[in-house]
Structures are given as structure tokens and as C-alpha cells.
Amino acid sequence: MGRLMAVSFKPYRGHQLELRDGGRGTHAVIIHPPGGRGAPQPVPADPAATLGEMVMQAKALIDGVMGPRPAPAFPRAPIRR
């Protein structure tokens, strides 16, 4: 009997994160850069890491390449009640 694999895509800072989950601890995260900027790159696999930890590692890799996030253009005013 075949195994079911769930695949989803999540955007992050112009990149696409491909999340693959095959169950029983078989998961992977692949970073797809914006069009024309290189080939997809898998996040290094750690057998003890969860899918959420691998997503955070992928975001850290993207932030390392792109630099720090810019400050918001307009600071939000506090909500008054």
C-alpha cells in the first residue's frame, strides 16, 4: 500500500517554503527562491528536529541571506478603549 505525503507551500519574504510531511518523522523543508535567483535548496535534515523547528531554521537561513527585516514604514498607534 502506498504512503500518503502532505505537501504545502508557505510564502516568506519573497521565497516559497515547501513543507513535506510523510508521517512517522519523515518531513522536509525546501526553500524555493524567487524566480531566476537560483535552484531550490533543502534545509539540512536533523533526525531529532520537528517540522516546526525546520521551518524556523529555513526562515533563519532566508533572513541570513536577505539581511534584517526592515522597520515598518508607519508605526502603529496604540489601541485606545
ZICOR-V70396 format. One line per field, one symbol per residue. burial: # if it has 16 or more other ideal C-beta (glycine too) atoms within 10 Angstrom, else .. A space follows every 10 residues. Layout:
# ZICOR-V70396
burial->???
This chain:
# ZICOR-V70396
burial->.......... ....#.###. #.....#### ##........ ..#.....#. ...##..##. ##........ .......... .
